[in-house]
Amino acid sequence: MTHTDSNIDRWVLRVAGGMVLLSLILSQLHSGYWLWLTAFVGANLLQSSFSGFCPLAVILQRLGVQPGAAFSFSGQTD
């Protein structure tokens, strides 16, 4: 994968997947309360699918990561 393939969509999926896996590992090694992190990530992904608003996508956009098809900010000017 080249650097040009790293867009906001891919980063959101990477971070969400990483957080889910991390929380599942921590729930087995430390405490079942870590599953609340999984629930939070899932709820945020669900609300993003309806509203189009993703806090991580906004942060990545401000950091200059190129938008992808799912998180495009066509209404904003540069």
Contacts in CASP RR format, 6 or more apart in sequence:
PFRMAT RR
TARGET T0000
AUTHOR 0000-0000-0000
METHOD contacts of the structure
MODEL  1
MTHTDSNIDRWVLRVAGGMVLLSLILSQLHSGYWLWLTAFVGANLLQSSF
SGFCPLAVILQRLGVQPGAAFSFSGQTD
4 66 0 8 1.000
6 65 0 8 1.000
6 66 0 8 1.000
7 65 0 8 1.000
7 66 0 8 1.000
7 67 0 8 1.000
7 68 0 8 1.000
8 57 0 8 1.000
8 60 0 8 1.000
8 61 0 8 1.000
8 65 0 8 1.000
8 66 0 8 1.000
8 67 0 8 1.000
8 68 0 8 1.000
8 70 0 8 1.000
8 71 0 8 1.000
9 67 0 8 1.000
9 68 0 8 1.000
9 69 0 8 1.000
9 70 0 8 1.000
9 71 0 8 1.000
11 56 0 8 1.000
11 60 0 8 1.000
11 65 0 8 1.000
12 54 0 8 1.000
12 56 0 8 1.000
12 57 0 8 1.000
12 60 0 8 1.000
12 70 0 8 1.000
12 71 0 8 1.000
15 56 0 8 1.000
16 41 0 8 1.000
16 42 0 8 1.000
16 44 0 8 1.000
16 45 0 8 1.000
16 56 0 8 1.000
17 41 0 8 1.000
19 37 0 8 1.000
19 38 0 8 1.000
19 41 0 8 1.000
20 38 0 8 1.000
20 41 0 8 1.000
20 42 0 8 1.000
22 37 0 8 1.000
23 34 0 8 1.000
23 35 0 8 1.000
23 36 0 8 1.000
23 37 0 8 1.000
23 38 0 8 1.000
23 41 0 8 1.000
24 34 0 8 1.000
24 35 0 8 1.000
24 38 0 8 1.000
26 34 0 8 1.000
26 37 0 8 1.000
27 33 0 8 1.000
27 34 0 8 1.000
27 35 0 8 1.000
27 38 0 8 1.000
44 54 0 8 1.000
44 55 0 8 1.000
47 53 0 8 1.000
48 54 0 8 1.000
48 57 0 8 1.000
52 71 0 8 1.000
54 71 0 8 1.000
57 71 0 8 1.000
61 67 0 8 1.000
61 71 0 8 1.000
61 73 0 8 1.000
67 73 0 8 1.000
END
